[in-house]
Every structure is written in structure tokens, then in C-alpha cells.
Amino acid sequence: MNPVILIPSRLSATRLPNKPLADIHGEPMIVAVWRRAVEADIAPVWVATDAPAIAEAVRAAGGQAVITAPEHPSGSDRVFEAIGRIDADGRFDAILNVQGDLPTVQPATIRAAAAPLRDSDVAIGTAVAPILRAEERESPSVVKMVGTPLGEGRFRALYFTRAQAPWGEGPLYHHIGLYAWRRAALERFVTLPPSALEQREKLEQLRALEAGMRIDAMEVAEVPLGVDTQADLERARSLLRRR
């Protein structure tokens, strides 16, 4: 593979205005995410954004950024536009989509999400972590992966849901929103209309499953903190201070 890492980031956020530019120990949050992606050391890294201020912050830190249209309905659509802008000739055949609000993401988690693409039958790679807290088992904000174990911490994903699933004794897995796309799979995905289960669960990865795309997941040790509120931001500052 010849992969590239793309970090979609938009300035508007309802619960935490200007979230990507929020300060974490002297640098914008988007720069903290960019640094984690660079530390993964598996691909060049670009930030795809609708805001010149975000692009300027990334470039000031030594990174690369591309401006995309503001009206994209999802990060996947923004990433698709970005790859066309930075690589019209198709040199990159795999795209790692790392969310721009995960400042604590571990480089090893990014590498793990990409690992399933070594199998030519896999269209999309992602990551999961065991759910350890009882309250997260039923929380609709915690997305669960239902999958078939393939050995060595790898699963073939059969479904994603906000409900507690599967039923019965055994581990549950928290889906981490990192995606490693084959470029052809992303090109196909963005042409598909939202699917019935995607709209019901509010989970766009179900569109890929409903279209017959294979998603494999690798197990990792921890779930990175997603920053959506001021409280999340304070927690991220605390966690990164410990490092």
C-alpha cells in the first residue's frame, strides 16, 4: 500500500465553538491530533479543513493542510474531496481518516486501524477496544462493534450499533472512529445514498456494510478521548499533561 493520513476538521461546532483551535498546553487541538498522526510514522499527514485559520495553525506547526468546501455532510466526504485535491494522479491507494477531535489518540491505534488492509479482501480497516465500564454497555453514545473473531485481536465486523450487543455472556467492543479506506472503497462509498440502517442508528459505517463492503477491526488497549464539550477539553488537557 501507499497510504496517506487525512484529518478532517471543520471550525463550526455547536457545543464547543472553534473546537479545533482550542488550546491544549500552548497549541491548538488540531495540531495535537496532527502530531499523533505524524508519530504513527506510516504515511504523510494532511489536515482537510473548511477554515483558513485551521490550515494556518497546522502549517505554522510544520504540517500540511488543504482547504475543502464547507458544506460536506460527513468527514468521509471531506476526506474524499481532499484526496482528489492533493493527489489527482492517484498515487495514494489507501486513506486513513483520523478524526480531528481525538487529541489523545495513540499512534499505535492509528497503525492498528490500517493493519487489516494488508488483506486484499478487506475494504475498510478500523479499531475497537474492550468495554470495561458497566455503564458504557448500555450507553447509546458508545458505539459497539459486533464481529466474528479472526484471531490475533482481529475481527470481521458484522454490525455496528448504539444498543448493547451482542446479547449473552462475553466481551463487548467499543468502536473507535478511525477508518483506513482503500481508495476505491471510499470512491464507491461517497456515491452511495444514506442507507436505512445508517439513518436509523446514525452510523455512516453501516452504509458500507449494507453495500457489501468488508470491514475488519483490530483490538487496541484504550479508547481515545473525543472532545465535544468544555468538560472533554479539560479532561484532554489533564490527560496530556500526564504524558
Protein Blocks (a to p, Z undefined) as FASTA:
>chain_A
ZZdddddddfbdfklghklmpceehiafklmmmmmmmmnopaccddddfbfklmmmmmmn
opacddddfkbcbfklmmmmmmmmmmmnomamcdcdddfklmkbcfklmmmmmmmmmpmk
bmbdcdddddfbfklmmmmklccdddddebjhiacdfbdcfbdcdededddddddfbdcd
dfklmmmmmmpccdfklmmnopaklmmmmnopacdddddfbdcdddfbfklmmmmmmmmm
mZZ
